Amino acid sequence: MSSEAPASPRQRSPSHGESLSPGVQESERFKFHYTVGSGSSRKAIGTAALAATNPDALDLDDLEALLAAGVDLNAIPHPGYAMISYARRDNRPFEGPNWFIDSGGYSVQKKFNHYPTSIDDYVAYLSEYDDQIEKYTLRDWACALDLLRDADRDIRTHQEWSIRDHVYCLEAAEEAGLTAEPVAVLQGHDIEEYLWSFDYLKEHGLASPTLGIGSILRPNKTSEVRAIIQELRDAIPSKYALHGFGISKTVLEDAETLRALDSADTTSWQSKAAHARVTDPEWADRVPAWIRTLQAYMDYGDAVDALIAAAYADESADAATEPGRLRVVPLSAFAAGKPGRPDVADPLVECICGNLIDPNRHPYEENTAWCRFCEQLQFNLWNRQFCVDDTDGVETDEPYPFERTVAATFDV
């Protein structure tokens, strides 16, 4: 075995969760983060990182246990990316993966209905491990319905508290000189609430290059989760990367959902090992818990890699067969405004970025909005010929203007 120094994760070949199919550029890589919680998961991910870069550094007892369990050291991939929660009892990142730190909002709010530690405490922790951290979430307040019900609070309150704590966290991080990348978190329950969160973050300069989708871990609601992720990707400019918190491979089995995300994390990769006493007692009796967790990591990673390759292969095939395809996007995906009127049949407008927009807004108000795709003021519509007559027969000198900006055209 080689005695070379460990290679940097950024210098090695693709590892679990960052596979590239032919023709996919480096920037389009999907980054899967293995969330570390239990002692077994810490040891499994740490061992994987060490085995992939410097196997000679493995503890001899651990090496013997791996060989006895039939683990092929050469088949252990580097984990690449991992996540850990600040709320964990043992929240220390270790050398190997690129670390993403979660502020631990859901777990502490589930237990206490509030944060038992301050933002200054959180930033002090981040400062201690800054050289090992790639990203960290700004402190947020989860909008999971069970938490809100238990705390007797509403979604807008938690959205506003998230924004407040984002500001304090950024100020404290700047003062501490953190070099890791902050990640703002979109909070809400339905798509309109998530878009309100994005709009507020963007308008106040708080939208980070990577945006986390919070409160999206919803067991047994896979279709709902997929729909929200896809709608957010359609609505938010592509210059913002999207990270899904708590997204298992079950959600990622839908190729469009996987492509809508740039990264995701989950603890579910450990499930096979955690339930081994019930599902496979013989394996559980024969193999130590941390090695079972390591084997679960390898199996889960193989499955995720296959999903990534298939998703990007599907995208290439779609592009080849439907080169001129346009998607009709509802106005709610572009701009907030008054709710649409079902009695008004508005035309479609094609934005210069290629998407078809259905204005469906109140005809007697200035109809303007910023396109979320290209971030330009794309249309200004006020055309009463498409509206119902609600003047009750009263004569008026008001003109019937028809205005179209240079960036919008009708498709009627």
N, C-alpha and C positions, 0 to 999 in steps of 0.2 A: 504493500500500500504506500501511497505517496505521502511524504511529510511536508509538502508545500504548505505555505500559509493559507488560511481560509480566503476564498475568493469573495469579493463583494457581491451581494445579490444582484446589483445592477450590471455586473460584468459577466454573469453566468448565462447559460442557455435558458430558454423559457422553462419555468417550473410550473407546478400545479396552479391552475387558475389564471394562467396568462398565455395560453396556447395561441398560436397564430396559424390560421389556414393560409394556403397559398394565395398570394396577391393582397393579403390584408396588411396594411401598414402598421408600424410599431405604435403609432398614436391611436390606433383603433383597438388596441388590446383591451380585453376585459380582465379586470383585476379582481380575483376572488380572495377575500380575506377570511382566514380561519380564526374565529373568535375563541380566545383562550380563557378558560375559567377554572376548571378543577386542576388539582395537582397532576393528575394523569395527562391532561391535555397540555399543560405546560411542558412536562417532560417529553411527551410525544413530539410536539412541534420543535422543541429545543434539540432533541435527538435527530430529527429529520434534517434540520439546518446543519448540524455538525456532521452528520454522515454524508451529506451531499457536498460538503466543502473541505472537511478535514477529518476523515474517519479515524486517523491515527490518534486523534484527541479524545475519542470515546473512552469512557470508563471501562475497564476490563470486565468488571462484573456485568455491566450493561451489555457489552459486546457478546459475552458468553450467553446471556439470556436471549439476545436477539438471534444468535445462531441456533440455540436450542429450540426456539420457536419457529425455526425455518424461514426467517426473514432474510431476504437477499439484500445486502447492504447497497449493492450497485443499483438496485431498483428503487431506492428511496429518493424521491425528488425533493428538491429544496422547496420549503413552503412559500417563499417569495413574499407574501403579504399576510399579516396577522393583525388581529384587533384585540384589545384588552380594555376592560371597563375600569375607570377610576374608582368605581364603587366596590370593586372586588377587594377582599381581604388582602390577597397578595396581588397587587397591581403593578408589580415591577416588570417592565419590558426587559428582555434579555437579547443578547447579540444573536443575529441571524436574520430574521424577517425584517421587512420594512413595516414599522409599527404605525397603526392608526389607533388613537386613543379616543374612547367614548367617554363622555362626561358622566354616564351612568344614570341619566335622568329617570328612565322608567323604573328601574329596580329600587332606587331610593324613594321615589315618590310612591311606589306601591307599598313600601313599608312605613314611611313616615308622613306621606302627603306633602313633603317639602324636602329641601336639601339640608342635611344635618351639618354640612360644611360650607364654607364661604367660597366665593370666586377667587379670593386671594389664596386660599388653601389649594384650590385646583391649579392655579397658575404656578404656585410654588412647586407642586408636584411635577408639572410639565417642565419647568425649568431644570429640575434635577435630572431629568432624562432627555433633555432636548436633543442631544446628539444622537439618540437612538430613534427618535420619533420623526416620521414623515408627515403625518397629518394628525390633527386633533379637532374634536367638535367643540364649537362654542357652546356654552351651557344653555340648555333649552328645557322647556317644560312640555312633557308629553301630553298629547291630546287623545290618548286612548280613552274610550268611553267609560270603561270600568274605573279608571283613575279619577276621572272628572266626577263621576257619580259618588264615589267614596269621599272625595274632598269637597263635594258640594260647590263645584266651580264649573265654568263653561269654557267652550273652546276659545272664544275671543280673549278671555282673560289669560289663558295659557299662551296664546299667540303673542299677546302684548308683553307678558312676562318674559317670554323667550327673546323678544327683540330687546327689551331692557337689559337682560343679562348678556346678550350678544355684545352690546355696546360696552358694558362694564368689563367683559372678558377681553375684548380687543384692546381696550385702554390699558388694562393690567398686563396683558401680554406684550404690548409695545414697551411699556415701562420696564418690564423684566428682560426685554431683548430676545424674546423667543424667535427662533429661526424656522421652526416647524410651520407647516401651512395650516391656517385655521379653516374650518369648514362650517359654514352657516347651515342651519337645519330648517327645512321647510316643515311647518307644523299645520295640522288640520285633520279633518276626517273625510270630507268629500272633496271633489276636485276644485270646486269654487273656493273653498277655504284654503287649500294648498296654493292656489293661484293668488289669492289675496296676500298670503304670506310672502310669496315670491315678489309680487309687485312692491310691497312695502320694503322688503330688503333691498331691492334694486334701486328704488327711488331715494333711499337714504344711504346709499353707498355701502351697504352691508352684504351684498351678494358676492360670495367668494367664488373663485374659479371652479371649485367643486362644491356642489350643494347636496346635502344629505336629505333623504326623504324619511322624516320621522313618523312614528306611530303607524307604521305600515305592516308591522308584524301582526297578522290576523289569521290565526289558525282556522282551518276549514273554510276560508273565504278566498281561495286561490284566484278565482275569476275576478273578484272585486279588486284584489291587489294588483293583478295584471292590468286591469283596465285603468286604474289610477296611474300606474307607472307609464303606460303608453300615452295617456292623455297629457301627463306632465312633459314627457319628451316631445310631443307634438307642439306643446304650447311654449316651452322654454327654449330660447336660442341655443343652438348647438355649441356655442363657445363655452357654455356651462356644462361641466361633467356632472352626472347624476350618480349618487351612491345610494343603494338601497340597504337600509338597516334590517337585519334579521330575515334576509331573503334566502330561502332554501332552494335546493336544486329542483324541487317540485315546481316552484314558481318559474324557474328558469327553463323548464322543459318546453315552454312556449318561446319559439325563436324570436318573435317580435319583441317580447318582453326583455329577453336577454340583450338584444341589440339596443333597446331603449336605455339600458343602464351602462355605465362605464365601469362600475365596480359594485360589489356587494359583500356582505358578511353574514355569517350564521354560526350558531353553536350546533346545528343539527348534524354536522359532520361526525360528531361524537356519539350519535344515538346508537349506532350498531354495537359499539363497545359498552355503552352505558346499560343497555338492555340485555346484554349477553347472558346474564344469569337466568333470564326467562327464555330467551330465544335460542340460545346455544349453550347449555350448561357444561357440556364437555369442553368446549373452547374456553369458557370462563374458568373452569377448574385447572386447565392445563397451562394457560397463558396469563402472565401478570397483567394487571389492569392497564398499565401504561403502554405495554406492547400491543394489547388489543386496541387501544386508542390510536396507536401509530398505524396499525393495519387498517383501522377504520378510516384514518386520514388518507391513506394511499388509495383505498377503494373509492372513497368519495371524490377524491381529486381526479381519478381516472374518469369517473362519471361526468364531472363538471367539464373536464377538458373535451370530452366527446360532445357535450352540449354546445360548447363554444365553437368547436370546429363545424358542427352541423349548422348552427345559426348563421355563421358567416358564409358557409357554402350556400345556404338557402338565399341569402341576400344577393350573392353574386348571380345566382340563377334567376332571381326575380328581376335584377337589373338588365340581364341579357334578353329576357323575354318581354319585358314591359318598359322599354327605354323612355317612353314619353308619358308615363303615368302621372296624373295629378290627383291629389287628395283633396276632397272637399272638407273644410274645417269649419266648425261652428264658431260664431263670433266670440263665444265664451273662452275660446282658446287663444284669442288675440287681445282682448281688452275687457276690462270691467265696464259696466254701464248699466243702464236701466234694463230690466228684463224684457225679452222679446214679446211682441204682440202677435198672437196666433192669427189675428184677423188681418194682418198686413202681409201681403205677398211681395217681399222685396226681391230685387234682382241679385244675382251672384256677381261678385267683384273679383277679378283676378289681380292679385298683387304682383308687383314686378318680380317678386321672389318665386312666383310660380304656383302659389297656393290659392285655392278658390275660397273666398270668404262670403258667408251669408250675413249681411249686416243685420237685418231683422231688428232694427232699433226704432225708437219713437221717431216718427217722421217730422215732428214739429220742433225738434231740437237739433242743434248742430251735430251732425253725425261724423265724428272724427275718432280715430283710435290709432294707437301705435301697433304695428305688426310685430308679434313676438318673434317671428322668424328672422326678419332682416332689420328690426329695430328702427324703422323709419316711419314717419307719418304717411300712411299709404292711401287713405281715402277720405273724402269729405262729401257725404251724400245727403241730399235733401230733395226728394222727388215725390211730390204729392200725387203724381199720376198712379203710383203704386199703392196708395192709401185708401182706406174706406172714407166715405164722406161723413164726417162727424160734425159738420157745421149746422146741422138741424135746419137746413134751408136758408140760413141767414146769409145774405149777400155780403161779400167782403172784397176789398180792393187788394188784398194780400196777393202778391204774385206767386206763380207756381214755378219756382226756380229749379233749374237742373244744373247741378255743379259736379264736376268730376276733376279731381286733381291729376297732375301729370303722371302720378304713380299708380293710377287705378283705371281700369277699363271695365265696361259692362260685358257680361256674358249672359244674354237673355234669349 
